[in-house]
Amino acid sequence: MSADTRYRGYDVLDKRDTPSWDAVTRAVIDERLTAADHLPQVATGAAWRVLRALCTCIVPQPADRPAVPLAALLDRRLAANRGDGFRDARLPPLREAWRIGLDALDAESRHGHGRGFADLDDEARIDLLHRVQHGACADPAWRGMPPALFFSHRVLPDLLSAYYAHPQAWSEIGFGGPANPRGYVRMVANRRDPWEPVEARPGEEARAYRENRRVR
Amino acid sequence: MCADARERPRGAHGRAPDVFRRGGWVPMREYDDRDAVDFAIVGTGAGGATLACRLAELGFRVVAFDAGAWWRPLEEFASDEEHQAKLYWTDDRLCDGADPVRLGSNNSGKAVGGSTVHFAMVSLRFRPEWFKARSQLGYGADWPLDWREMWRYYARVERALRIAGPVRYPWGPHRGRYPYRAHELNEAALVLARGAEALGIRWTPTPLATLSAPRGPAHPCVYRGFCVSGCATNAKQSALVTWIPRALAAGAEIRDLAMVGRVAVDGADRATGVEYLREGRWRFQRARNVVVAGYAVETPRLLLLSATGRHPQGLANSSGLLGRYFTVHANQAVWGTMDDEIRSYKGPPSLAITEHWNYADEGKDFFGGYCYMSQGPLPVVWAVTQGGRGLWGKPLRAEMQKYNHQAGLKIVGETLPQADNRVTLADTKDAYGLPVARVTHAYCDNDRRLIAHSMDFMSRALAAAGARDLWRETDDTCHMAGTARMGDDPHCSVVDADCRSWDIRNLWICDGSVFPTVGGVNPSLTIQALALRTADRIAALAGRGEL
């Protein structure tokens, strides 16, 4: 587990075969973990490169562990066309919004830097995304879709919800995770059940790591 | 695992899923499409399921329809936020206006049991004066009901759902103790308590529709914390595990995966039945009475879709008010970081509440009230909330590292009914080929003053409880109401006090759409209380030959 977490040594998947996980939860999460092998179906070709670059900016991931396949998780959702139950009337439907948005990001990049979004360095990508977030761009490739709205209503919720639905993200933030049928018992401050992670307090990282390796 | 509940109907061939036994079935009575049943009920949530149960128990022949699936919670509800989106109404809807609402997860269900399958279980009564908000408090509209009558129905719902709550409720007229003991408080709830006590206001354990002691085959809540993703243990007293099994036992038929697209009326302005799509085929169920219980977006949508030559503006709409007065609850929050580990993912999300600002009228520069509750967001909801503040990249990751230390207070705040907030039909069509709903919403100045008051007060409370780095979640809403308001004047309302259409006397509406005002509390208990009252009124009218 990476250095930017307070829960080093904790892996929520270690509880897969304990009374904290029921059969349906195991099946659902097993399926999610196959996203690493997913081949893009909706965001293909140039759009796939843009999407992967966008993902590294929205949720930068540490280099010392396998990355959550965020672009693949989003593309799977787009392939299944899983909507939210509403959309702001200024935005087109899910897939179309992403198609236009990824294309427009690339167009903005070519316009401003002479190369595609995926070929920019981190700093230039982040600058460009700040402009999108604040609506300070106007390439015709947006085709009337407000860039700021695309960013606030599609980019952030879609990517953040995909990333934090992955067990690796749960481990990073110290979420106890699924708990059926065992549930949770110790409800008050600074108490944890033995099947919850230990937060490393300063100076106690080694002990926390050892205990987290035993969390089941 | 069993076949997907969304592939083919489960309520069929004389049986229905037994939600209490894995793989089990219970017998279900069935009616022929050509058999004019006493009641065809559209929707099986807090309104429709409750009414279906009581009407069947009173001896009426009932068929209830739901567009969603009939789930088996013990086998099919994963402990997973993303997967459980299968419980939400995720068909497209368009949102516009100055303050567009967000629908889906937070306020719409598509399953037998409706959104009670994923609601937060908060079970509150209205403040008595809210039933006469216009004449007693000077805003909104009066309900055509007396609070004392509603008080008796509230108590009946609380008993039926074994609500877990305190012995003495701190606000309003006497209500007796709750049937089941209050739940243990988690640390997020204790943060609310400390803040309230520091500021000198009262608080209480939240009355919740989840078991604190065994009930039949269901054991008490195990505090797994996935309540708003659906309860996998049946501790949650949703319509799916309470009213629906009772309705079946009393002889009602429930049709899952049955999308009603039109209510039919004859030339004498009587409803004759419903057109519905099931297993790929449009069918027609004859009925002597039709009840629409699809909640504040789908109910007006269905009645607008049912327009005829005699009713060109939609059924039950001679007042022109159908779809108007779409009213939500403000759902803003203040969040902060605690030195302690809070781990608010444990237990039901809202274990403590204060209704102080629902009952206190002094010191307000706005009409209406609000309660606020402790919170327990799981990672996906929490990350999207961070995105809502505009965070991404490294600042987002840093904030997410504080997940186990965050605590928050969130309002259910009354907004004022406004005629221009409304549900209409859009040009876009859904998978059934029906025009989708367009939902237009804007706050008014009074709403903004209420929100500002609540955020200032909650900031003080959270700081007094020891939180640092406070920030405000400014744009969330929850619950919906008002689009088929009840009243005692046919020109100013869609239904009468019995939830009966003024225009089409054998058409009834039984959900939150009938609320003229929303108060500052979650609506499910009031919807169920109204459904019980409507059932009693129908029985009384039938006894007099006035149906």
Interface residues (C-beta under 8 A of the other chain):
Chain A: D4 T5 R6 W21 D22 A23 V24 T25 A27 V28 I29 R32 C57 I58 V59 P60 R82 G83 D84 G85 F86 R87 D88 A89 R90 P93 I126 L129 Q133 S152 V155 L156 P157 L160 S161 A162 Y163 Y164 A165 A169 W170 E172 I173 G174 F175 G176 G177 P178 A179 N180 P181 R182 G183 Y184 V185 R186 M187 V188 A189 N190 R192 E196 E199
Chain B: M1 E75 E76 F77 A78 S79 D80 E81 E82 H83 A85 Y88 W89 T90 D91 D92 R93 L94 C95 D96 P100 V101 R102 L103 G104 S105 S108 E184 L185 N186 E187 L190 C221 V222 Y223 R224 G225 F226 A232 T233 M338 D340 E341 I342 R343 Y345 K346 G347 L378 P379 V380 W382 A383 V384 Q386 G387 G388 G390 W392 G393 K394 L396 R397 M400 Q401 Y403 N404 R438 V439
